[in-house]
Amino acid sequence: MTTTATDLDALAGMVDVLVDLDATIARLTAARTQALENIRMFSELVESSSSPDIAFRSLRAEVACALRMPETSVERLFGEARMLVRDLPATLDALRAGEITYRHAQGMVDEGAGLEPTQLATFERLAVPAAVTATAASFVRKARRLRESLDPATVEERTAAAAERRYASWAPGRDGMADLLLHLPAHDAQAIYSRATEAAHKLATPDEPRTVAQLRVDVMRDALLTGTLDALGGVRLKPDVYVTVPVLTLLGLAEIPGDLDGYGPIAPSTARMLAAHAPSFVRILTHPETGARLSVGRDRYATPSDMKTALRLQHQTCSMPVCSVPAEFADIDHAVDWAKGGQTSMTNLSFLCRGHHTLKHATRWSPSVDPGGSGVITWRSPAGKVYQKPPVGHRPASSR
């Protein structure tokens, strides 16, 4: 097929449309940034709470529920908005004009944090032009070098402060996989990766079917689970892991997926393996047609009360709509306080992580459990908004 001048003009036009759309996204992101800062400032003016920390946590939960985002993400957005509006006006203007992306703006916030006002002004004046012509990743590297040239004396302090914010997190993926993230000092991360790579290469013999990439992951997994670096260890489950297995799957008569607490669907063969061999777990058999629980095993490390077990099976996480803290690390809460006549029943109990438990008692956030027994938890926010969190496996009445 011959490419004509008309074809090239059409392609150029489509690229121009894409550039315009990207600029529009940047402008809308700038508007969102301003709106977040406006909300924060307004909240500070009208909030009557005696604790600024509690007031902010309540606002953070309000916005997180409204946007269906994790509270940590919302807190980061608030922090970025405050700095962009208050301290980096030229950066925000460039975002409004569609000249840079929000990733560039985030790089400005991250690298400009902690600079003195005069240093920050110089940093912004020199960095914004670079942001306009560079990719986000290359700009961050340039901004970091510029920042160090302006304030080299505090690198040790900032490195130490950043190390205090180290954390580990995980997120479920597809097809029985998940992502594990370790946020730690770069030299430690590099050393871990290098050591795992070295061990992987030693294991990559001609008879080894696994690739180096696969071996590297297996080495890291086994170092954490078994304390070895030979990539030959097995999987050990934590106490009180719940494995839901359809009874026909367990018997080998069907290939219906099982369910692993805190993750979701798992392959039938994995469900059978866990039901047969994994220590310290609760095996739950379900009816092949209705999905109703037929039995709950009792062969586990720490046996909770029947009601606590039932609640955990029903909810699995903190009852705040945007919170994913596992129930095992949360408190059991009476929606209607015991002191106010609330009953200790399935229709008045749920799990609350420590932070949201505090928020419930210190602010106007108010939860209620469906008295009909569906397990749906309804929250009313201080702004009067209503949010719901259904239990695991809940199906709305219209879909039954």
Secondary structure by P-SEA (a helix, b strand, c coil): ccccaaaaaaaaaaaaaaaaaaaaaaaaaaaaaaaaaaaaaaaaaccccccaaaaaaaaaaaaaaaacccaaaaaaaaaaaaaaacccaaaaaaaaaccccaaaaaaaaaaaccccaaaaaaaaaacaaaaacccaaaaaaaaaaaaaaacccaaaaaaaaaaaacccccccccccbbbbbbbccaaaaaaaaaaaaaaaaaaccccccccaaaaaaaaaaaaaacccccccbbbbbccbbbbbbcccccccccbbbbbccccccccaaaaaaaaccccbbbbbbbbccccccccccccccccccaaaaaaaaaccccccccccccccccccccccccccccccccccbbbbcaaaaaaaaccccccccccccccbbbbbcccbbbbbbbcccccccccc
